[in-house]
């Protein structure tokens, strides 16, 4: 029952696992920056894989044309 008590609202701000909504909102920019950084880093790491180029990078709206040409040259 001790774990459940951290979820129950007891006045003040509601908390989930000891983290209040206000505290979570304060951390949102940091989470967003880490998410974007990991996504871009993962894309650079996976770029040499042909299936990743064809299925993911070729479908990016602005940069996809470059990868679509690269993918078609690899298949020939």
Helices and strands as residue ranges (DSSP letters): G 4-6, E 15-16, E 19-20, H 21-46, H 50-55, G 57-59, H 64-75
